[in-house]
Amino acid sequence: MKNSSNAPEMQGAQIIVEILKEQGVDTMFGYLGGVVLPIFDKLYDSDIRFITPRHEQGGAHMADAYARCTGKTGVCIATSGPGATNLTTGIANAMMDSVPMVALTGQVRTELIGGDAFQEVDTTGITRPITKHNVIVKDVNNLAEELRQAFYIASTGRPGPVLVDIPVDVSVGTGRLNPPSDIDMPGYKPRVEGHKKQIEAAADAINKSKRPVLYIGGGVIISNASREITDLAEKANIPVTTTLMGMGAFDQNSPLSLDMLGMHGAAYANMAVQNSDLLIAVGSRFDDRVTGQLKRFCPNAKILHVDIDPASISKNVQVHVPVVGDAKLVLPEITELLEYSDRGEWFAQISEWKKAHPFTYDKNATSIKPQYVIEELWNQTKGEATITTGVGQHQMWAAQFYKYKYPRQFITSGGLGTMGFGLPSAIGAQVARPDSTVIDIDGDSSFNMTMTELSTAVMYKLPVKAVVLNNGYMGMVRQWQELFYQRRYSHSHLLNPNFADVAKALGAGGISIEKKDEVQGAIEKMLSYDGPFVLDCRIEPEENVWPMVSPGKALDEMAGLEIFEKMP
């Protein structure tokens, strides 16, 4: 872009702040450091709310969750060297889950780059595989254009993180802030409208099907297409299963809901998918935790796939009817061509599977069952809370036993599986939704990784609640060691602190419980507490997540169903 002689001149750091405001940024997360001080100095006079975490990774997760909750682009910032490398896990997490995020990193002066200067790393080189796009800006006059492109790329097409690396001499240099103009990038043209013939082919396949299943993923939420997917399901009378990332895109209280499918999904969802004659995938990517053994996935079904990312179609599973486009635009066009079908035999079969294999657990146990804790959370919050999680057994129980009604209600790390995501993501969610109840359902090992962020919640008076399902193990790892390594629990046991005492030391509330009859009162106390709170639940150490599709098994070959059948 040519610089306009009429454009105002200002310091690079001020250009950054002006572009942030132009892009609608009202909240940022990040950590200070030497080469970003010029930027922070300009932020001092801005109206942008700034949240300082206790670690840069926490800041990236906060920006990630803020983006998921609001649908806006999350923004985080860190200094060069270790500040930038500390962001990488959070950036990779956003990349795997298609979260719109812009990460700003400081860099050493341009003349020092490549000379092993203090706190210098090749940030763009390190993050190239884990970003949708990244760039280092070496000319202050290109700064505004690169930042505008960063927000455009992050938020369009299949969203993802974009990193902009800014040497300190660019931040302190003087350049012109040119007015915004239409962004035209020859190599980047996301397709949002579906091809008419493919839409007609999709509708025809649905109308001819006898045993269809809608399989929807996080793309439906990203596209804000929950209403559209519901309209399609109800008009054509089709059962709906969701991925972990798609939970909340379709109301689980609907009689059409099959809940979650996959490795730890509902048996009735997995069986319906395997016995379908048409699988309608929308905004999902056929992840290995969903498909089981690929060669035996949906053996008798045609595959119809709606996705904005053409690279996702036929990447893992051969697709018979592809539709490339934005789900929010494509789905109504398909729905308009659909016919209602009773599908009596199909729903009768699904009803039998639901009755035979519901999610359950030993409800007569006197010890604390994690499933019971989550059910009680659901009851006391009336299913209205925003739930975040770490990664592991607790994450699966949160997916199985809390029933989600709304998109952007369940915030979790799906693709990367990042332990420690729960608490910082709860903080980001609480910032996005100050009037909502936000609960981090966490495991002790995940919580251990980022619990220092409780200090952030205390500092900013963010009333996040953390329910730690504490079994003294890396729970999911221990379960695999039990099932596949003859109970040889190699280094999966941890000696934990008293999490309630840690919470109190950091200025939050906390309570630890060990008995089932303490659960209800403890949750009531937590929810009524005015501030951040940790509920440490000492659960059974060897409680497992069931059902489970073991590696190498077909989706409908689930271990644990016999355990369900023995439950009282």
N, C-alpha and C positions, 0 to 999 in steps of 0.2 A: 504494500500500500504506500502511495506517495504521501509525504507529510504535507499537510495544508499550512500555508504561511499564516493563516488566520487562527489556527489551532493554538490553544494556550500552552505555554511552556511551563513545565514543573519538574520537580525531582522524580526520579523513577519510582521511589517508594510511594509518593503521592499518586502517581499514575495507577499503581497497584490498588490502592484504596479506592480510587475513583471507579475503576473497573469493577471491583467487588460490589460497590454500591449500585452501579449500573446494572449488574447481573442479578440484583435482588438479594444479595447476601446480607442477612441481618445477624447471623451467628457464625462464629468460627471457633475452632478448637486447636490448640497448639502450645508449643513450648519455646521459650526464648533461647537465644544464643548469639554469639558475637556477630556473625555476618547477616543476621536478620534484624539487628537492632534498628537500622534505618526504617524498616517496615513497621516495626512495633512503635517507633516514635510517632509515625503518622497515624497509626491505629489509635493512639492515645487521644486524639482529637476527633475521632469518628464516632458514629452512633452504633457501630457494629458491636454486638455483645460478644465478649471473648471469654472462653472457658479454658483455664490452664489445668491440664491433667497432671498426674504425678509421674507420667512416663509417656513418651511420644506415641508408643503403640496404643495406649489408652486413648489418646486424642484422636488417632485414626479411627478406632472403633466407635468412638462417640460421634464423629462426623458421619461415619457409615450408618449408624442407627438413626441419626437425625435425618439423613437422606431417606432412609426406608420409611420412617414415620410420616414425613412431610411430602415426599415425592419431589422435593427440591434437590439441588446439588449440594452435597455436604462439602465443607471446606476445612482443611487442616493445614498447619504450617509447622516447619521445624528448621533448625539450623543445619549447617553442612556437617559432613562426617558422621559421627555417631547419632546425631539428631535425625539425619535422613535415613540411616540404616535402621534405626528404631521404628521408623514408619513402615518398613517394608512388609511386615506381617499383616498390618492393617490394610495396606494397599492391595496385597495379594488376595486377602479375604474379600475385598470389594470387587476385585476383578472376577473371582470365581462365582460370585453371586450377582454379578451385573448391577452393581450399585453406582449411581452417578456421583462422582467425587472428584474434586480438584485438590491436589496436594501441592503446596508451594514449599520449595526448599531453598535455603540460602546456599551460596557457593562462594569459594574463595575468589579473589580478584582474577579477572580474565588472564592477566599476564602471568599469574602463578599456576594456572591450571596445567596439570601434567608434571609439576615439579615436586610432588609429594609435600605440599604445603601443610601447615597445621590444620587439622580437621578437614582435609581434602579427601574425598572419595569420588569415583566416577559414578555419580548418582544416576544419570540417565542410562549408563551402561548396566548398572545393577538392576534398575527397575524396568528396563525395556521388556523383559518377558512377562511382567506382572502388571503392565498398564495397557490400556487401550491405545494410548499415545503418550509420548513424552518429548520434552524439548528443553534445551538449554538456551537461554536468551542472552546473547552477547552484545546486543546493540539496544540501547535504551529506546531508540525510535521504533523498534519492532515490538516493544513490550506490550502495548495495548492490544495490538492485533493478535499476538500469540495468546494472551490471556482470554480474549474473546473467543478465539478458536478452541481453547481448552474447555471452556464452559459449553460451547456448542457440541463438541465431540463427546464430552462426558454425558450429556443429557439426551442425545438423539440416537436413533437406531437402537441397537442393543447397548444399553448404557454401560459405563465402566469408568474406572479411575483414570485421570490424566494428571501427569506430574509436570510442573513447570519449575525448572532449576534456574535460579536468578543469582548471578555473581554480585557481590556487594558493590562493585564499582558501577554496575547497572542501576542498583537501587539508589545510589547517591548521585548518579549522573543526571543531567538535565535533558529532557526530550519533550516532544509535543504530544499532547493527548488529542488525537484525531477523533472526530465524531464517528459514531457507529455506522456501519453500512452492512448490506446483506453479505452474509458469508457464503462464498462460492469456492468450494474445495474440489477440484476436478477428480481427485482420487477417492472422494468420500461422498457418496450419494445414497443415503439409506432409502430403501423402498418402503413406503408405508401403505400404499394402496394395492390390494390384491388383484391378480389377473382375473378378468371376468370369466374366462373359460374354466379356470381352476376353481373358482368359487362355485360355478355351476356343477362341476364334477364332484366337489365336496358335498354339496347339497344332495346330489343324486345318490352318492354312496350312503349318506345317512338315511335317506328315505327308503332305500332298498334293504337296509340292515335289519336283522332280527334281534341281534344281541350286541348292541353298541355299548361302549363305555367311553365317557369323556375323561381324559387323563390330563389334568391341568397343572401347570407349574407356576413358578414365580413370575414368568413373563406376563401372566394375566394381571397380577398385582401391579407390576411396573407400568403396564399399559393403561391402568385404571379401567380395566374391562370386566370387573366383577359383575356389574349389572348386565352387561352384554352376554357373559357366559351363562348367567342365571336364566336370562330370557331364552337362550338357545336350548338349554337343558329342559326347561319347563315346556316350551312349545313342542319339542320333539319327544319329550318324556324319556330322557336318557339319564341313567345313573352316573354319578360324578365321583371320581377319586382324585385326590391331590397329592402332589409331592410334598416333602417337608417344606420346601420354599413356597409352595402354593397354598399353604394352610391359611384359611381365612378368606381366600378368594371366592369360596362357595360356602354358604352357611351350613355348618355341620348338623344343625338341628333339622334340616330339610329331610323329608323321607327319601329324596333322591341321593342323599350323601352316602358314599361308601367309606368316608374318612380317608386316612392316608394309606398308600400302598408302599410296597418295597420290602427291604430286608427285615425291618421291624414294624411293617405296616399291618393293617387289618387282614386277617385271613380271608374274609369275604371280599375285600378289594382285590387281593391277589388272585383269588379264584375266578372272580368276574373277569378280570383282565385276561387271564389265561384261557378262558372259555368264550371270549367275545368273538364276534365275526367282523367287528370294525372297532379299531381303537382310534379315537379322535384326540390327538395330542395337540394341546394349545399352550404355547409359551413354556415348553419343557424340553429337556435335552437328552432323555433316555440315559440317565446316569446309571452306572453299574450297580448302585445301591437300590435302584428301582427295577432293573430288568432281570436280575439274577443271571443265570447262564444265557448268554445272548442267543445261542443256537436253538434254545428251546423257549424263547420268549414269544408269546402270542402266536402259537403255531398255526392256528386256523383263521387268523384275522388279517384283513387289509389294514394298512396303516395310513391314516390321514394326519398330516402334520401342518399346523398353522404356526408360523414363526417369523419374526421380523429379520432374523439372521439367516441368510441363505446357507451359511457355512454349517449351521446346525442340522440342516435337513439331510437325511441319509448319511450322517456322520457315523452314527453307531448302529442304527437300525435302518434297513431298507424301507423307504417310504413309497407308497403306491400313489397317493394323491397329495402332492405338496402345494401349499399356498403360502407364498412369501408376502408378508405385509404386517401391518400393525393390527393386533387382535381387536383393538377398540373399533377400528374401521372395517375390518374384514368380517367379524362375527355377525354384525347386523345384516350384512348382505347375504350371508349364508342362511341366517335365521329366516329371512323373508321368503326363502324358497323351500322351507321345511314344512313337512306335514306331521300332524300328531299321529302317534301310533300307541296302542294300548300296551303292547309288549307284555301281556299277561303271564305267559310261561316264563319269560326271562326274569321278571320281578318276583315270581313265585320261587324260582330257584335261588335268587339272591336272598330272599327272605329266609329260606332254609339255611343258607350258609351263615347268615347273621345270627340266627337262633342257635346254631350248633357251635359257633366259634366267636363269641363276643370277646372284647378285651375284658379281662377279669384278673383277680388275685385272691389270696386267702383273706377274706374279710373277717374271719373269726380269730385271726392271729392277735395276740396280746401285745406284741412288739409293734414298733412303728413301721408300717409299710409305706414306701415312697408313693405308691399309687394312691393310697388313702389321703396322704398329705395334699396331693395335687387335686384330688376330687373335692376336698374340703376347701381348698383355695378357690376352686371354681364355684362352689356353692356360696361361699361368703362374699365373693366379688360379683356374683350373679353372671359370671361369664363375660364381664365387661372390662377386665383389666388388660393392659398391654403387658405381654409376657416376653421376656428375653431369656436366653439360656446360654450356658457354656456348651461344651461338647462332651458327649458320653452317654451313659445310661440315663442320667437325669433328663437329658435332652429328648430322648426317645419317650420316656414316661410323660414328659410335658406335652409331647405331640399326641400321645395316646389318650391321656386322661383329662386334659383341659380341652373343652370343645369351643372352637373359634367361630365367631359369627361375622367378623369384619376383616376386610383387607388391611394390611399393615398393623395387625394386632399381635402377630407372632413374629418376633425378631430373633433370628438364629443364624449361626454360621453353617451353611450347607455344604458348599463345594470344597472349601479348604479344611473345614472341620477344626476351627481354631479354639483350642482350650484357652480360657481366660477371657473370652468374648463377652460373657454374660454381664458382669458388673459394669464395665465401661459402656457397653451398649445400652444398659438400663439408664445410665446417666444421660446419654445422648437422646434416648427416647423421652426421658422426663423433661429435658430442656425443650424438646419439640412439643410435648404435651403437658404443660405445667399443671393443668387441672385434672389429669388422669391418674389413676392408680397404676404404677409401673412396678412390676415384680420380676426380679431376676430369679428364676428357678435354676439353681446351680448345683454342681457337685463339689465335694471338698477339694479335689485335685484341681479342677478348673478355677475355683474360687481362690485357691492359694496363689495362683499365678498373677492375679491383678487386684487382690483385695486392698492394696494400698490406695486404690482409687476411691475408697470410702472417704478418705480425707478430702477429695474433690467434692463429693456429694455434701459433706459437712460444710465445707467452705462456702459453697454456693447455695446452701439451704435447699437442696434438692431431696425430696422425701422418698427416695427410692427404697424399695424393700428387697431384701435378698433372703431367699429360703434355701439354705444349704442342706442338701440330702447327703448327709455325712456317713459314709460307710467305712472310712479309713483306708480306702483303696483307690487306685485309678480304676474305677468300676468296670468300664467296658473292657479295658485291657485285662483285668482280672477274670472277667467272664470268658474271654477268649482263651486265657490260660487254663481255666477250668475245663472248657469244652474240647480244646484242641491240643493242650500241652500237659494233660494228666495232673491238673491242679498244681503244677510247679510254679508257684507264685514268685517268680523272679523279679524282685525289686519293684513290685507294684503296690506294696504296703507303705503308707506314709504315717508318720507321727504328726498329728495335727495339733495346732494350738486350740484353745477354747475360743472359737470364733466370736462368741458373744462378748467375751472379755476383750478381745481385740477391737471389736466394734466400739465398745465403751471407751477404750483407751484413745480411740481416734475421734471421739466426740459424738458417736452415733448411739442408738439404743440397741440392745441385744438380749437374747434369752436362749438358753440351751434346754432341750427336752429329750427324754429317753423313753417315755411311756406313751402308749396310744391315747390314753385318756387325757393327756396334756395337749394334744394337737389342736383341738377346737379352740380352747381358751388362748393358747399361744398365738394362733392366727388372728383372733379377735384383737389381742393386745397389739400385735404388729400393725394391723391395718388401722388402728385408732391412734397410733403413735405419730406425733407431729414432727417428722424428720426422718432421716435415713435409719434403717433398722435391719438387723441381721437375726434371722431365726435359724438356729443350728439344730437340725433334727438328726438324732443319732439313729440311723436306720439299720436294718439287718445287713451285716457285712457281705453276705453271699446271695443277696437277692438278685435275680437275673431278669433281663428284659426278654419277654416272649410275646408273640412268636418270633422266630428267627429263621431267615433263609441263609443257610451256611454257604460259604464260598464254593462255587462249582455246582450248586443246586439250581434247579428251575424255580421260578417264582412261586409256584404252588407246592413246592416241597419244603414245608415249614416244620422246623423242630419246635416243640413246646405245646402243640395242640393237645397232646395227651395230658399234659399238665393242667391245661384249662379244664379238660373234661373231669378231672378228679377234684376240682375246686368245689367246696360245699356251696 
